[in-house]
């Protein structure tokens, strides 16, 4: 052999390094996208739960009424300890 570097092999090596770098960038981007997606899903779930809590409180208020017989509940609900509000 003549101990000269093989140009074809060097080009392939550089190509593999470039490919590895691009795959690394893609993986990082993909990971960021997944993290943003999870965060968005978390925010949606929290908003949904907040809305459900508001609806539950509105329902409780409607069922308990305001104490004057309106609202369908006959006026006043207990607080869970047997005490009327």
N, C-alpha and C positions, 0 to 999 in steps of 0.2 A: 504494500500500500504506500501511498505517497504522503500520508499524514496531513493532507489538506482537508479543511472542513467541507462537508457535503452541503452545498448551497440548498439543495432541495430539502434536506433534513432540517436545516436552519429555518427555512421558510415555514415548514410544517410546525416546527417548535414555536415560532412566533405566532402562528395562527392559533395554536392550542392555548397559548398564554392569553391572547386576545379573547378567545372564546370563553375561557375560564373567567376573565375579568367581566365580560358582558353577562355571563350567567350569574355571577356574584351580584352585579347591579340589579339584574332582574329579580333575583331572590330577595334582595333588600326592599325593592319596590313592592313586590308581592306581599311581603311581610307587613309593610306599612299600610297597604290597602286593606289587608285583613284586620289589622288593629283598628283602623278607622271604621270599618264595617261593624266590628264588634262594639265599638263605642257608640255608633249610631243606633244599633239594636238596643243597647243598654238605655240610651236616652229615650227611645220610643217606648220601651217597656216601662220606664219610670213615669213618663207622661201618661201612659195608659192607666197605670195604677193610681196616679194622682186624680185623673178624671173619674175613675171608678170610686175613689174615696169621696170625691165631691158629690157624685150621684148618690152614694149610700147615705151621706149626711142629709142631702136634700130629701131623700125618701124618709129618713127618720124624722126630720122636721115636719114633713107632710103628715106622717102617721101620728105623731104626737100632737100636732096642732099647736095653737098658741094659747090654749087654755080657755078659749071662749067658745069651744064647740065647733069651730070651723076647721076644716082640714081633714075631717074624717076620723080622727083619732079619739075624740071624746075628751081632749084636753089633758095634757100632761103625761109624761112617760117616766118610768123609774130609771135611775142611773145605773142599774145593774146591782145595786146594793139594797134595793127595796125602797129607796128614797125617791119621792116625786121631785120633778124639777121645778 
